[in-house]
Amino acid sequence: LTLPSVSDLTATSTSNTITLTWTKPDPIPSMGYSASRGCRRLCEASFNDFDQKTSSSSPLVFNGINPGSYCEITQFLGLFAAGNIEFDSGDIVTTLSAESTSSPENITFTSVEARSFNITWEEVPCSGQNGPITGYLLYYTNTTFPDTINITGGENRSYTLTELK
């Protein structure tokens, strides 16, 4: 007797979904499939968002996942009349990043000279991070027009504005 197997389980993601696809196994028809997953934001130390879904066929979709989450498919089962067979587990999927939904905290302005000052801030809270922070945009208006400064690198959390009027 040959046990059914799935060798082509594929996980794809968007910013808030993971979709599992596969080819149904032969020779024994299944009664369905079950998958479990655990997710965490990249800035969190442990998995804290768990879900389990069943489907009668491919695909199986997990919705409502935070953008930029690190997820593990902890179990993928075939449900058969004679019992369940684990096809796969341990696959890692990261949902696509999105813009943060929170702003940096504790923004501080410190005078450097008569026409310049330093701005410092703490990173965006983890609950508002939707993936890695790759930089910040600083919007300000001088006396005649608005301006934007692109501060690259998520670890850079200070900037000095100079030549102010």
Residue frames relative to the residue before (quaternion, step in Angstrom):
aa qw qx qy qz dx dy dz
L 1.0000 0.0000 0.0000 0.0000 0.00 0.00 0.00
T 0.2216 -0.7669 0.5913 0.1144 3.55 -0.84 0.99
L 0.3574 -0.7304 0.5416 0.2131 3.55 -0.78 1.02
P 0.4978 -0.6417 0.4779 0.3348 3.59 -1.00 0.71
S 0.0362 -0.7933 0.6076 0.0148 3.53 -1.18 0.59
V 0.2443 -0.7143 0.6325 0.1733 3.51 -1.34 0.40
S 0.0953 -0.8271 0.5531 0.0295 3.59 -0.60 1.11
D 0.7354 0.4220 -0.2267 0.4792 3.58 1.23 -0.18
L 0.1937 0.7812 -0.5651 0.1813 3.60 1.00 0.76
T 0.0264 -0.7964 0.6034 -0.0324 3.56 -0.78 1.08
A 0.1512 -0.7701 0.6156 0.0721 3.55 -0.99 0.90
T 0.0131 -0.7708 0.6368 -0.0134 3.56 -0.88 1.01
S 0.1647 -0.8125 0.5545 0.0726 3.56 -1.15 0.51
T 0.2199 -0.6736 0.6787 0.1931 3.46 -1.45 0.31
S 0.7413 -0.3741 0.2594 0.4931 3.61 -1.13 -0.37
N 0.8321 0.1439 -0.0810 0.5294 3.65 1.08 -0.46
T 0.7071 0.3772 -0.2846 0.5261 3.63 1.18 0.41
I 0.1399 -0.7118 0.6740 0.1394 3.50 -1.39 0.38
T 0.1161 -0.7913 0.5994 0.0334 3.54 -0.86 1.03
L 0.1806 -0.7643 0.6134 0.0832 3.56 -0.86 1.06
T 0.0069 -0.7811 0.6243 -0.0064 3.57 -0.92 0.92
W 0.0600 0.7832 -0.6144 0.0740 3.55 -1.19 0.63
T 0.4395 -0.6291 0.5595 0.3131 3.52 -1.35 0.19
K 0.4960 -0.6724 0.4474 0.3189 3.58 -0.82 0.94
P 0.4729 -0.7010 0.4601 0.2708 3.55 -0.98 0.85
D 0.2255 -0.7129 0.6438 0.1627 3.51 -1.30 0.50
P 0.6608 -0.0553 -0.7301 -0.1650 1.75 -2.29 0.71
I 0.6485 0.5338 -0.3188 0.4392 3.60 1.21 -0.30
P 0.3775 -0.7292 0.5122 0.2519 3.64 -0.70 0.97
S 0.3628 -0.7365 0.5286 0.2157 3.57 -0.97 0.84
M 0.4564 -0.6464 0.5348 0.2964 3.52 -1.34 0.32
G 0.7716 -0.2224 0.1458 0.5779 3.57 1.27 -0.18
Y 0.3561 -0.7084 0.5728 0.2081 3.50 -1.39 -0.08
S 0.1223 -0.7782 0.6131 0.0603 3.54 -1.16 0.61
A 0.0135 -0.7898 0.6132 -0.0078 3.56 -0.99 0.85
S 0.1424 -0.7611 0.6282 0.0765 3.53 -1.18 0.69
R 0.0302 -0.7975 0.6025 0.0076 3.53 -1.14 0.66
G 0.1634 -0.7324 0.6491 0.1245 3.51 -1.34 0.47
C 0.0565 -0.8076 0.5870 0.0083 3.59 -0.99 0.83
R 0.0117 -0.7543 0.6552 0.0387 3.52 -1.34 0.38
R 0.5276 -0.5693 0.5023 0.3811 3.54 -1.24 0.43
L 0.6287 -0.5626 0.3784 0.3809 3.59 -1.12 0.59
C 0.6889 0.4750 -0.2771 0.4723 3.60 1.13 -0.61
E 0.6178 0.5300 -0.3514 0.4625 3.63 1.25 0.01
A 0.5043 -0.6920 0.4429 0.2658 3.55 -1.09 0.74
S 0.8259 0.1367 -0.0507 0.5447 3.62 0.98 -0.68
F 0.6223 -0.5355 0.4215 0.3851 3.53 -1.29 0.44
N 0.0291 0.8178 -0.5730 0.0449 3.59 -0.91 0.90
D 0.6879 0.3924 -0.2619 0.5516 3.58 1.29 0.06
F 0.0253 0.8288 -0.5524 0.0850 3.57 -0.26 1.29
D 0.0407 0.7867 -0.6149 0.0379 3.57 -1.14 0.64
Q 0.1145 -0.7550 0.6424 0.0646 3.54 -1.26 0.57
K 0.0350 -0.8025 0.5953 -0.0198 3.59 -0.89 0.95
T 0.1665 -0.7458 0.6302 0.1375 3.52 -1.28 0.46
S 0.0336 -0.7797 0.6253 -0.0009 3.54 -1.23 0.56
S 0.4660 -0.6755 0.4880 0.2974 3.56 -1.10 0.60
S 0.7978 0.0237 -0.0038 0.6024 3.60 1.25 -0.39
S 0.6362 -0.4918 0.4194 0.4212 3.54 -1.34 0.04
P 0.6307 -0.1894 -0.7523 -0.0194 1.70 -2.00 1.52
L 0.2927 -0.6896 0.6253 0.2188 3.51 -1.42 0.15
V 0.1199 -0.8327 0.5404 0.0127 3.60 -0.67 1.12
F 0.1910 -0.7242 0.6538 0.1077 3.53 -1.06 0.95
N 0.1235 -0.8042 0.5801 0.0384 3.60 -0.70 1.11
G 0.7813 0.4171 -0.2431 0.3957 3.54 -1.36 0.08
I 0.4089 0.6929 -0.4885 0.3378 3.58 1.14 0.56
N 0.5312 -0.6230 0.4623 0.3405 3.60 -1.03 0.72
P 0.5246 -0.6116 0.4764 0.3518 3.60 -1.03 0.71
G 0.8142 0.2488 -0.1908 0.4887 3.55 -1.13 0.65
S 0.4266 0.7070 -0.4657 0.3184 3.60 1.13 0.54
Y 0.3440 -0.6832 0.6118 0.2014 3.51 -1.27 0.68
C 0.0023 0.8322 -0.5509 0.0619 3.59 -0.51 1.18
E 0.1681 -0.7538 0.6262 0.1064 3.52 -1.24 0.60
I 0.3309 -0.6806 0.6143 0.2233 3.55 -0.99 0.91
T 0.2095 -0.8414 0.4896 0.0918 3.56 -0.18 1.30
Q 0.8014 -0.0298 0.0212 0.5970 3.58 1.20 -0.39
F 0.0029 -0.7570 0.6534 0.0042 3.57 -1.10 0.79
L 0.0512 -0.8379 0.5411 -0.0511 3.56 -0.41 1.30
G 0.2756 -0.6711 0.6534 0.2161 3.49 -1.34 0.49
L 0.2487 -0.7698 0.5733 0.1298 3.58 -0.85 0.99
F 0.0102 0.8167 -0.5717 0.0775 3.56 -0.48 1.25
A 0.6565 -0.5197 0.3682 0.4042 3.58 -1.20 0.49
A 0.7191 0.4417 -0.2477 0.4759 3.59 1.00 -0.79
G 0.7441 -0.3209 0.2124 0.5461 3.62 1.26 -0.16
N 0.5656 -0.6040 0.4472 0.3397 3.54 -1.29 0.15
I 0.1569 -0.7634 0.6202 0.0893 3.55 -1.14 0.71
E 0.3213 -0.7288 0.5685 0.2058 3.58 -0.84 0.99
F 0.2413 -0.7954 0.5462 0.1037 3.54 -0.70 1.16
D 0.8155 -0.0642 0.1209 0.5624 3.57 0.87 -0.87
S 0.1132 0.7631 -0.6354 0.0341 3.55 -1.29 0.40
G 0.7325 0.4563 -0.3097 0.3991 3.52 -1.27 0.36
D 0.4396 0.6817 -0.4803 0.3337 3.62 1.20 0.06
I 0.2510 -0.7698 0.5746 0.1197 3.57 -0.97 0.91
V 0.0030 0.7796 -0.6248 0.0433 3.56 -0.94 0.97
T 0.1389 -0.7647 0.6221 0.0947 3.57 -1.03 0.78
T 0.3763 -0.7096 0.5412 0.2490 3.57 -0.81 0.97
L 0.6057 -0.5816 0.4043 0.3625 3.55 -1.17 0.61
S 0.5053 -0.6570 0.4770 0.2925 3.54 -1.11 0.73
A 0.1098 -0.7557 0.6415 0.0729 3.51 -1.32 0.44
E 0.6745 -0.4765 0.3608 0.4333 3.55 -1.26 0.23
S 0.5691 -0.6032 0.4366 0.3488 3.56 -1.05 0.76
T 0.3465 -0.7428 0.5393 0.1933 3.55 -1.13 0.70
S 0.7002 0.3520 -0.2561 0.5658 3.58 1.31 0.11
S 0.4348 -0.6703 0.5369 0.2708 3.52 -1.33 0.28
P 0.6348 -0.4889 0.4080 0.4377 3.57 -1.26 0.24
E 0.3573 -0.7392 0.5350 0.1991 3.57 -1.19 0.56
N 0.8457 0.2192 -0.1552 0.4611 3.54 -1.41 0.31
I 0.1027 0.8001 -0.5738 0.1414 3.56 0.69 1.14
T 0.0616 -0.8096 0.5829 -0.0308 3.56 -0.77 1.12
F 0.1732 -0.7581 0.6224 0.0894 3.57 -1.03 0.87
T 0.0168 -0.7936 0.6077 -0.0268 3.57 -0.82 1.03
S 0.4245 -0.7061 0.5092 0.2489 3.57 -0.81 1.02
V 0.2115 -0.7716 0.5897 0.1099 3.55 -0.93 0.96
E 0.7599 -0.0809 0.0994 0.6372 3.55 0.93 -1.02
A 0.7511 -0.3940 0.2690 0.4564 3.56 -1.27 0.00
R 0.8096 0.2302 -0.1127 0.5280 3.61 0.99 -0.74
S 0.7208 0.3482 -0.2691 0.5355 3.60 1.09 0.61
F 0.0140 0.7800 -0.6250 -0.0288 3.52 -1.29 0.40
N 0.4285 -0.6893 0.5382 0.2272 3.49 -1.30 0.55
I 0.1650 -0.7587 0.6252 0.0789 3.56 -1.04 0.87
T 0.0019 0.7813 -0.6241 0.0132 3.58 -0.89 0.94
W 0.0164 -0.7961 0.6049 -0.0100 3.59 -1.18 0.50
E 0.4287 -0.6429 0.5623 0.2945 3.52 -1.36 0.29
E 0.6399 -0.5663 0.3533 0.3809 3.55 -1.14 0.58
V 0.6524 -0.4786 0.4143 0.4167 3.52 -1.35 0.28
P 0.5202 -0.6341 0.4533 0.3490 3.64 -0.87 0.83
C 0.6372 -0.5614 0.3693 0.3773 3.57 -1.07 0.72
S 0.6549 0.5352 -0.3205 0.4266 3.61 0.94 -0.83
G 0.7230 0.4026 -0.2429 0.5061 3.60 1.22 -0.34
Q 0.5389 0.5977 -0.4129 0.4265 3.57 1.28 -0.01
N 0.1017 -0.7939 0.5987 0.0296 3.55 -0.87 0.97
G 0.7736 -0.0383 -0.0146 0.6323 3.51 1.01 0.96
P 0.7198 -0.4191 0.2973 0.4667 3.57 -1.24 -0.09
I 0.3976 -0.6726 0.5649 0.2652 3.57 -1.10 0.74
T 0.1376 -0.8281 0.5422 0.0372 3.59 -0.56 1.15
G 0.7939 -0.1500 0.0940 0.5817 3.59 1.24 -0.06
Y 0.3323 -0.7184 0.5782 0.1979 3.52 -1.36 0.04
L 0.2625 -0.7161 0.6178 0.1912 3.54 -1.26 0.48
L 0.1622 -0.7705 0.6130 0.0661 3.54 -0.87 1.03
Y 0.1149 -0.7905 0.6009 0.0292 3.57 -0.59 1.18
Y 0.1490 0.7755 -0.6051 0.1009 3.55 -0.92 0.87
T 0.2823 -0.7340 0.5894 0.1846 3.56 -1.25 0.33
N 0.2045 -0.7357 0.6255 0.1602 3.53 -0.87 0.93
T 0.7916 -0.3666 0.1846 0.4526 3.62 -1.15 -0.08
T 0.7998 0.3155 -0.1665 0.4827 3.62 1.06 -0.49
F 0.8295 0.0115 0.0206 0.5581 3.63 1.03 -0.54
P 0.5127 -0.6132 0.4877 0.3511 3.59 -1.21 0.42
D 0.0913 -0.7864 0.6097 0.0392 3.54 -1.18 0.56
T 0.1963 -0.7582 0.6112 0.1139 3.55 -1.26 0.48
I 0.1363 -0.7637 0.6270 0.0711 3.55 -1.01 0.86
N 0.2478 -0.7582 0.5889 0.1300 3.57 -0.84 1.04
I 0.1160 -0.7891 0.6028 0.0224 3.57 -0.52 1.23
T 0.1952 -0.8238 0.5241 0.0923 3.58 -0.26 1.25
G 0.7237 0.3998 -0.3306 0.4550 3.53 -1.21 0.61
G 0.4036 -0.7558 0.4728 0.2057 3.55 -0.59 1.16
E 0.6422 0.5250 -0.3264 0.4533 3.59 1.19 -0.44
N 0.5807 0.5667 -0.3760 0.4475 3.60 1.24 -0.33
R 0.0938 0.8145 -0.5625 0.1063 3.56 -0.42 1.21
S 0.6824 0.3707 -0.3383 0.5314 3.53 0.92 1.01
Y 0.0144 0.7762 -0.6301 0.0170 3.53 -1.23 0.52
T 0.2282 -0.7587 0.5930 0.1440 3.56 -1.10 0.72
L 0.2392 -0.7437 0.6123 0.1219 3.56 -0.77 1.12
T 0.0716 -0.8114 0.5800 0.0063 3.55 -0.84 1.00
E 0.8031 0.3014 -0.2266 0.4614 3.56 -1.37 0.20
L 0.2465 0.7741 -0.5353 0.2312 3.56 0.98 0.87
K 0.3062 -0.7494 0.5581 0.1820 3.54 -1.16 0.57
